[in-house]
Amino acid sequence: MATLTIHTASYNRAYILGKAYESLKAQTCKDFEWIISDDGSTDNTEELVKCWQKDDNCFDIIYSKLPHVGFPRALNDGIRLSNTDWFMMLDSDDYLLPTTVEKIIPWLEEIKDMEMMVGIGVTRCYPDGHFMKDQVPIINPEQGYIDASNSERAKYKLNMDCFEVNRTALLRKYPFQYWPTEEYAPPALNYNAMSLNGYKWRWRADKLYICEYQNDGLTKNNKKVKNNPMGYAMMFNQDLLRFRDLKSRCYNAIQMTALCTYAGHLEYLLKSNNKLISLFTLPVGLVWGVRRIMQFAKL
């Protein structure tokens, strides 16, 4: 059995998915399986992957065809199918450096018996080698890593795009959340839920994952919040637990109310993680909700 599952959720990405595939073929260590959850693609993704499955790759390729269910449910599909102890995501428009898996495996071995360690986190970078933000992570130079929860990342300047390798068993315990009628919710909902229960990651600053964001990708899509308001409302509700200061709690309550107003789901406010703050900020949240309606109408 392989050590690592590399998972790609893909939607109509046949035109670029080959770059991820070639980077996996080029890995100096093939101790992984590749699972592709096809989120209802209407292009030739299925035919392409079936051709790759016939190649002599030295790693297994598992293809799962789904109806168009959205990113979180496609992730959960990959976790369900995983045959390994460790799970990482590789976006369909990104690729790995040849030594990525070779470097990851020993790092996972270091923490395998540390039950409160979810996994490892490593920085992403652009093809020119620059970090995703104009900042450099604060990593202990002697150890080469820092142990921190997802909520502590900003303190170490790790509040940029990173990729995580997580225990598959924990991802099954903390599945990626979503609103039933929406296609996206921030993965941070999952990671912050683990952080709230004391789990940490071992973060490193090594650049092993290359991002090439496309115009049709989730990150580039400025309508993401408009199309998935309740997914983000859930995130702001969770942040009522994560942040203790009054200013942050008021901000998160207002944002949650505004998005619930826009989405027409004010009943979700009854599930607020701080009902007193939500009630106190309700008038402002409703006004911001009207503002959101006007703002999103222009997109």
N, C-alpha and C positions, 0 to 999 in steps of 0.2 A: 504494500500500500504506500502511496506517495505521502509525503509530509505535509504538503501545502496545496490548497485549492486556490487557483486564480480564477476569478469570476468576472465575466463581462456581461452587462445588461445592454442590449443593442436594439435600436429601433431605426430601421431604414439606413443602416450604416455600411452596407456592402461596399460602398465606394472607398471607404477608408479603413475598414476593419482589418484589411490585409497587413497594415503596418504593425498593428498589435500582434498579429500572428507571426510575422517575420521576426519580431523581437523575441517572441517565445521560442521560436526555432533556434535562435542564436544564443540562448542561455547556455552558459558554461556548466550549469547544473540543471538536470532535467527531473529533479525530485518533486514534481508537481503534476496536477491535472488541470485542465482548462475547461471550465463550464461556461457555455454561452446560453444565456436566457434571452431568447428572441422575443421581444415584447410586441408581437403582432406585426412584424415587418411585412411590407408589401413589395419589397424589392427582391433581389436574388440572393439574399443572405443565406437561406436554407441550402440552396444549390452549392453556394460557395463553401460553406462549412462541411457539407457532405464530401466535397472533393478533398478538403484538408484532412478529413478523417481517414482517407485512404492513403495519405502520405506516411512515410516512415519518419515519424516525428520524435520518437522516444518519449512521448508523453501522451496520455489519454485526452481525447477531446470529447466532451459530452455536450450534446445539443438538445435544448429544450424549447419547443415551440409553444408560445403562449398566445392567448388573445391579447389585445392591447390593454394591459392592466396598469401600466405606470411603473415608475422606477422603484419605489419601495417594495411592491409586491414581486417585481422581477428579482430583486435582491433576496427576498425571502425564499423564492424558488431555488436560487442557487445554493443557499444555505441548506435547504431541504435535501438537495441532491448531493451535497458534498460528501466525499468519502474519506476526508482527512481531518486531522485535529486542528488545523489552522486554515484561516480563510482571509483572502485579500481581494479587493476590487481593482480591476483594470478597466478604466473607461474606454469606450469603443474608439475614441479619437486620440488615445494616448499610447505610449509604448515604454518598455523597460530597457535599461542598459543591459548589456550582455552578462554582467556579473551580479545582477540584482538578486536572483534566487540564491546564488552561491554565498552571498554575504548574509542574506536573511536567515538561512537555516541555522548557522551557529548561534545567532542572536536569540532565536526561538529556543534553542537548547538551553541557553542561560536561564531562561525564566520559566521553563516548563513546569517546575515544581513550586512556583510562587503563585498560589491560588488567587491572590488578590490582584495579580497583574493580568490585565485583559490580553495584552500582546505588546507589539512594538509599533512605533510610529516613526516614519521617515519622511523627510521633506520631498516635495515635488519641485521641479524647476522647469523653466522654459528651455527650448532647444539650444539657446545660446549660453545656458548654464546659470542664468540669473534666477534667484529665488522668486517666488510668486509675489512677494512684497519687497519693498525697498528696506529690508531689515535682515539682520543675521540672527538666527536662534542663539539663545544663551544656553550653552551646553557645557557641563563640567569637563574641562579639557583633559583632566587626568583619567576620568572614567570613560569619556567619549559619549556619555548619554546623560539624561536627566529623567527621573521618575516623576510623573505628574498626571493628574486626572485631566480629562478633557476640559473641565472648567478652569484649570490652572494654566492653560496653554498661553494665554496672553502675557502672563507674568514672565515667561521665558521666551517671548517673541516667537512663539510657535502658532500664533493666531493667523496662519496663512494656510494655503492648501497643503495638506499633508496626506500621505496614504498610510493606512493602518493594516497590520496583520493581526487578526483577532482569533481568539479561541472559538472554534466553531460551536462548541457546546454552549458558550455564553451567548452567542448570537441567536441560538435557538431559544435560550431562556429570555433574551431581550430582543424579540423580533423587531424589524424596522416598522415604524408606525405610519399610519396613513388615515386620511378621512375617506369614508366609503365611496363618496362620489367624486373624488379628486385623484389625480394621477401622480402627485408629488407631495412629499413632506420632507423637511430637512433631516438628513441622517443624524444630525446632532441630537435629535430627540432620543435616539437609541443610545448614543455615547454619553449624553448627559444623565440619562437614567442610570447607567452603570456608575457614573461618577458620583451621583447622589448616594449610592450604596457603598462608596468607599473604594471602587476599583480604579486602577491606574494603568498607564501605558509607559513603556520605556522608550523615550523619544531620542532620536539621533538626527544629526544635521547632514548626513550623507545624502548626496543627490543621486538617486537611483531611478527616478520615475520622471519621464518627460511628458509635459502637457502641451498639446497643440489644440486649443479650444477652437471649435468650429462655430459658424454663425447659426447652425441649426441645433446647437447643443443646449443643455439645460442652463449652463452658467451664463451663456450669452443671451438667453431669452429674457428680455425685460418685461415679459408678461407673466413670468413665473408666479409672482405673488398674486397677480390679478386672477389667474386661472386656478390657483390653489390656496385661496385665502384661509380656509380652515386648517390646512396643514401648518400654516404659519401662526395662526391663532393658537394652535396646540403648543407650538414652540414658545410663544410669549407666556402662555399659562405655566409651562414648565419653568420658565425663568423667574416666575414669582416664588418658586422654591429655591432657586439657585442664588438669587441676589437678596441680600439682607438689608441694604440701605433703603431708606424711604423713597429717595429720588428714583432709583432703579425700579422699585416695585410699582410706583405710580406710573412710570413710563410703560412698563410691560403690561399693566392692567389697561391703560388707555389704548395701546396698540391692539391688544386682544379684543377689546370692545369694538374698536373701529373696524376690524376685519370681520367680526361676527355680524356687525351691522351691515357691512357691504354684502356678506354672503347670505344674509337673511337667516342667521342661526343664533339669535340672541339667547335662545334657551341654553346654549353652551356655557353661558356665564354662570349658570347654576353649578357648574363643575369647576369654578374658579378655585385655584389653590390658595387664594387669599380673598375671601368674599368681602371682608370689611374694606380692603383697599379698592376692590372692584366696584363696590357700591359708592365709595367716596369719590372715585374718579369717573363714575358713570356719565355725568353730563358732558364732561370733556371728551370722553370716548365716543359718545354719540355724535358730537360735532365733528370729530375727526373721521368718523364713519361716513358722514355726508361728504367730507372733503375727499375721502378715498373714492367714493362713487364718482365724483366729478373728475378726479385725477385719472382713474382707470378708464373712464369713458373716452379719454383722448388717446389711449393706446391702441 
